């Protein structure tokens, strides 16, 4: 089964879900298994997209064009 890449918006939405679930007591390794990502991917996403809100991604894409 081939895995497709997540868009920036999808990554940001997953990170927001992680924040909510971690606040309720679930551990990061368990959550990564649920999202079907590695902890390394989670940490890279957190470092890259941690402070971005979805509206900012649209602005960045417009600037790149």
N, CA, C and O of each residue as an XYZ file, in Angstrom:
260
protein
N       0.841     -1.168      0.000
C       0.000      0.000      0.000
C       0.893      1.240      0.000
O       1.773      1.381      0.849
N       0.661      2.125     -0.949
C       1.472      3.316     -1.067
C       0.896      4.433     -0.203
O      -0.308      4.688     -0.218
N       1.748      5.077      0.528
C       1.337      6.153      1.432
C       1.444      7.487      0.701
O       2.479      7.787      0.107
N       0.396      8.279      0.741
C       0.437      9.591      0.128
C       0.964     10.603      1.130
O       0.853     10.403      2.339
N       1.520     11.656      0.642
C       2.039     12.699      1.518
C       0.899     13.573      2.023
O      -0.054     13.857      1.298
N       1.012     13.988      3.258
C       0.015     14.883      3.838
C       0.301     16.307      3.389
O       1.457     16.704      3.245
N      -0.766     17.071      3.170
C      -0.595     18.479      2.845
C      -0.285     19.246      4.124
O      -0.443     18.724      5.227
N       0.153     20.472      3.965
C       0.476     21.293      5.127
C      -0.746     21.459      6.028
O      -0.636     21.399      7.253
N      -1.913     21.669      5.411
C      -3.131     21.828      6.204
C      -3.446     20.568      6.999
O      -3.871     20.651      8.151
N      -3.239     19.396      6.388
C      -3.500     18.141      7.079
C      -2.528     17.945      8.243
O      -2.917     17.465      9.308
N      -1.278     18.315      8.038
C      -0.278     18.190      9.100
C      -0.642     19.082     10.275
O      -0.587     18.650     11.426
N      -1.011     20.316      9.992
C      -1.367     21.253     11.062
C      -2.597     20.757     11.812
O      -2.660     20.869     13.037
N      -3.569     20.211     11.096
C      -4.766     19.680     11.751
C      -4.410     18.499     12.651
O      -4.943     18.382     13.755
N      -3.517     17.624     12.193
C      -3.100     16.489     13.021
C      -2.364     16.969     14.269
O      -2.555     16.413     15.350
N      -1.533     17.988     14.133
C      -0.821     18.522     15.295
C      -1.795     19.137     16.299
O      -1.586     19.034     17.508
N      -2.839     19.766     15.814
C      -3.854     20.315     16.725
C      -4.577     19.189     17.459
O      -4.859     19.303     18.652
N      -4.877     18.098     16.743
C      -5.511     16.940     17.376
C      -4.605     16.355     18.453
O      -5.072     15.962     19.523
N      -3.313     16.301     18.165
C      -2.342     15.785     19.135
C      -2.381     16.628     20.401
O      -2.386     16.084     21.505
N      -2.409     17.945     20.256
C      -2.439     18.827     21.422
C      -3.655     18.555     22.303
O      -3.552     18.538     23.529
N      -4.794     18.345     21.673
C      -6.022     18.089     22.430
C      -5.935     16.754     23.156
O      -6.257     16.667     24.341
N      -5.506     15.725     22.455
C      -5.478     14.378     23.041
C      -4.407     14.270     24.122
O      -4.623     13.617     25.144
N      -3.257     14.901     23.908
C      -2.200     14.880     24.925
C      -2.684     15.594     26.187
O      -2.346     15.199     27.303
N      -3.473     16.640     26.000
C      -4.043     17.339     27.149
C      -4.972     16.459     27.961
O      -5.165     16.686     29.155
N      -5.547     15.459     27.319
C      -6.442     14.529     28.009
C      -5.707     13.341     28.613
O      -6.331     12.495     29.254
N      -4.375     13.259     28.417
C      -3.601     12.233     29.101
C      -3.003     11.139     28.240
O      -2.306     10.278     28.776
N      -3.235     11.122     26.939
C      -2.655     10.096     26.081
C      -1.196     10.435     25.805
O      -0.849     11.608     25.665
N      -0.350      9.429     25.727
C       1.084      9.623     25.504
C       1.383      9.749     24.014
O       0.643      9.232     23.178
N       2.469     10.437     23.693
C       2.870     10.692     22.316
C       3.083      9.396     21.516
O       2.578      9.305     20.397
N       3.807      8.389     22.037
C       3.995      7.158     21.251
C       2.675      6.479     20.867
O       2.537      5.971     19.755
N       1.716      6.473     21.783
C       0.419      5.869     21.493
C      -0.309      6.665     20.412
O      -0.951      6.098     19.528
N      -0.197      7.966     20.501
C      -0.856      8.833     19.542
C      -0.245      8.699     18.154
O      -0.966      8.728     17.157
N       1.067      8.553     18.079
C       1.739      8.362     16.794
C       1.266      7.084     16.116
O       1.108      7.046     14.895
N       1.041      6.046     16.898
C       0.521      4.801     16.329
C      -0.869      5.011     15.762
O      -1.193      4.468     14.706
N      -1.698      5.792     16.446
C      -3.043      6.070     15.964
C      -3.010      6.867     14.663
O      -3.825      6.630     13.772
N      -2.076      7.809     14.547
C      -1.964      8.636     13.350
C      -1.175      7.957     12.235
O      -1.098      8.471     11.119
N      -0.585      6.790     12.543
C       0.239      6.028     11.605
C       1.457      6.821     11.132
O       1.785      6.857      9.946
N       2.113      7.454     12.104
C       3.359      8.158     11.829
C       4.385      7.740     12.877
O       4.027      7.227     13.937
N       5.650      7.960     12.574
C       6.688      7.653     13.550
C       6.855      8.836     14.489
O       6.413      9.946     14.193
N       7.494      8.590     15.617
C       7.773      9.684     16.544
C       8.725     10.687     15.908
O       8.640     11.886     16.175
N       9.625     10.201     15.072
C      10.555     11.086     14.384
C       9.782     12.046     13.460
O      10.095     13.235     13.399
N       8.783     11.528     12.750
C       7.962     12.373     11.885
C       7.201     13.385     12.717
O       7.125     14.559     12.354
N       6.634     12.940     13.832
C       5.917     13.860     14.720
C       6.827     14.994     15.175
O       6.434     16.160     15.131
N       8.041     14.660     15.611
C       8.964     15.687     16.091
C       9.365     16.652     14.977
O       9.498     17.853     15.211
N       9.557     16.128     13.766
C       9.909     16.987     12.625
C       8.743     17.915     12.289
O       8.947     19.103     12.040
N       7.520     17.376     12.282
C       6.341     18.202     12.023
C       6.201     19.271     13.093
O       5.907     20.427     12.787
N       6.409     18.889     14.351
C       6.263     19.841     15.456
C       7.278     20.966     15.310
O       6.953     22.128     15.553
N       8.490     20.637     14.920
C       9.538     21.644     14.763
C       9.238     22.565     13.578
O       9.470     23.771     13.655
N       8.726     22.003     12.491
C       8.483     22.776     11.286
C       7.174     23.556     11.342
O       7.139     24.742     11.015
N       6.093     22.886     11.758
C       4.759     23.476     11.675
C       4.128     23.781     13.025
O       2.937     24.086     13.085
N       4.881     23.709     14.092
C       4.317     23.824     15.434
C       3.572     25.110     15.716
O       2.539     25.071     16.385
N       4.043     26.235     15.241
C       3.399     27.503     15.566
C       2.569     28.089     14.455
O       2.160     29.248     14.538
N       2.307     27.312     13.406
C       1.593     27.832     12.251
C       0.102     27.529     12.386
O      -0.287     26.429     12.778
N      -0.721     28.517     12.057
C      -2.165     28.311     11.995
C      -2.540     28.118     10.531
O      -1.809     28.575      9.653
N      -3.654     27.457     10.243
C      -4.006     27.145      8.847
C      -4.048     28.359      7.914
O      -3.704     28.240      6.738
N      -4.458     29.510      8.415
C      -4.528     30.693      7.569
C      -3.140     31.104      7.076
O      -2.997     31.622      5.969
N      -2.133     30.872      7.894
C      -0.771     31.235      7.519
C      -0.265     30.394      6.361
O       0.529     30.879      5.556
N      -0.705     29.145      6.255
C      -0.242     28.305      5.158
C      -0.745     28.831      3.823
O      -0.033     28.774      2.821
N      -1.958     29.338      3.808
C      -2.496     29.911      2.569
C      -1.704     31.149      2.172
O      -1.425     31.358      0.991
N      -1.342     31.968      3.152
C      -0.564     33.162      2.873
C       0.821     32.800      2.351
O       1.317     33.428      1.416
N       1.449     31.787      2.951
C       2.768     31.356      2.504
C       2.719     30.847      1.071
O       3.608     31.141      0.272
N       1.686     30.088      0.750
C       1.560     29.556     -0.595
C       1.369     30.693     -1.608
O       1.913     30.649     -2.711
N       0.596     31.705     -1.220
C       0.395     32.852     -2.110
C       1.687     33.614     -2.320
O       1.954     34.072     -3.431
N       2.491     33.762     -1.286
C       3.767     34.445     -1.407
C       4.733     33.672     -2.297
O       5.490     34.269     -3.062
N       4.707     32.356     -2.198
C       5.595     31.544     -3.014
C       5.278     31.679     -4.501
O       6.179     31.651     -5.339
N       3.997     31.825     -4.823
C       3.597     31.977     -6.227
C       4.027     33.331     -6.729
O       3.788     33.664     -7.890
